[in-house]
Amino acid sequence: MNTQTTFASLGLAEPLLRAVADTGYIHPTPIQAQAIPQVMMGGDLLAAAQTGTGKTAGFTLPILHRLMQTPAQGRKPGQPRVLILTPTRELTAQVEESVRTYSQHTAIRSMVMFGGVNINPQINALRKPLDILVATPGRLLDHAQQKTVDLSAVEILVLDEADRMLDMGFIRDIRRIIALLPRTRQNLLFSATFSDEIRELSKGVLNNPIEISVARRNTASELVTQRMVMTEQSHKRDLLSFIIRESGWHQVLVFTRTKHGANRLAEKLVKDGLAAAAIHGNKSQAARTRALAGFKDGKVAVLVATDIAARGIDIDQLPHVVNFELPNVPEDYVHRIGRTGRAGSEGSALSLVDKTEIKLLNAIEKVIKRPIERTTIEGWSPDMVKAEPAHVRADDDRPPRRSNAPRKSGGASAGARPGARSGDARRPAGGARPEGGAARPAGAGRPAGAAAGQARRSSGPARNTSGQRPALLGK
């Protein structure tokens, strides 16, 4: 990309340039510089872009420009001109927020649609004129079946993070939705990689697309410092708590493999005096929105997330990512650490690795084509691990068993705080299925301390705002 390229030189309408200026951006990212002119020309597009490259603005701005150039005539309520499909609730909300940001000086109207929340407010919103609809596939099909949305006038279809939608099993839903759209339309497909599955999907969606790719497959950000610490699985929780407290980290995203593991880890960190919250598919939408908002505004210092839930987290200057457990799929490591090192800012990624994860580590290093630097934590000793009761062993990630014995009068379940609210883990009212979250198996016990996600402000060490590598991470 030519560093002299500006948004103004791309030919965007003046109200959009004003909105871009309001955000403080002047030069487009590589994906924006390539995608914006192509989308404005009206052709189909197949784009490969890793998370954090600015791809959302890369399709939002030219779509808004096209809508402004050809105002709709005689459209009906609930009849969008643009449909943007995304895999998760968080990403859906993030994309629609971007649409609103860049359309603030126009008359273009947008709305967001996802499951896990009451459907009636969405039905009411669809009774008004609508230009852009950002939706998850499941809830969109719910509306289509109830005939509360009309997709017969869609001019532009966007499949965002198409690779993740395929991973989550949305291919049938996508095909059902495409069958409801007009045959003549513009199609934009964005994916982290051009896998065989993505190319197969593109054949059924795109018509003679232009291809653009701004990052080599599985390339880890040059701005992210990657390190790993060898430790025992049973020591990980105490080690992570020590690192966060001693380093003064005030914003760190931590990845776990399982939803229950996220709950348990967040509860542990809260007990250690850190403001922590968990976010995953079994949380109610209200709890997920609350935790993410708290993380963005600094009230929550540690956000513990599963891979799918973290897909919609978009923070320009997130300083730290921790892999509490390595992912089973090596490519997911690249997505995880891509949450930091954005918008020209440096970031750090630390992985806690036990001996059972060596094969996963080797597979990751093969994918990123470089070894991850081994490091030690100064001041840390396994002797510092706190003894825990057997039913909350640090190396046991299974939900505690329910006892068949009658509960003592006035007693609380093991691990739960008296009076603690457990609503965060409840299924949403109305029975709507959460997007991207598997239903809890029948009879499964609720994780101890379900209210751990309701974070409180830490009274721990002062914030480290220097952005430099903490001294306790040794060579």
Protein Blocks (a to p, Z undefined) as FASTA:
>chain_A
ZZkbcfklnopafklmmmmmmnopabdcfklmmmmmmmmnopacdddddehilpmmmmmm
mmmmmmmmmccehiaehiafbdcddfbfklmmmmmmmmmmmmmmpcbdcddddehiafkl
mmmmmmpccfbdcddfklmmmmmmnopaccklcfbdcdehkllmmmnopmmmmmmmmmmp
cfbdcdddddfbdcfklmmmmmmmpghiadddfbdehiacfklccddddddfklmmmmmm
mmmmmnopabdcdddfbfklmmmmmmmmmmnopacddddfkbcfklmmmmmmmmmnopam
bdcddfklmmmpccfklcbdcdfbacfblklmmmmmmmgoiehiacdddddddfklmmmm
mmmmmmnopacdddddehiafklpccddfklcfklcbdcdddfbdcdehiacehiaehia
fklmpccehhiacehiacddehiacdehkllmmccddfbdcddfkopacfklcZZ
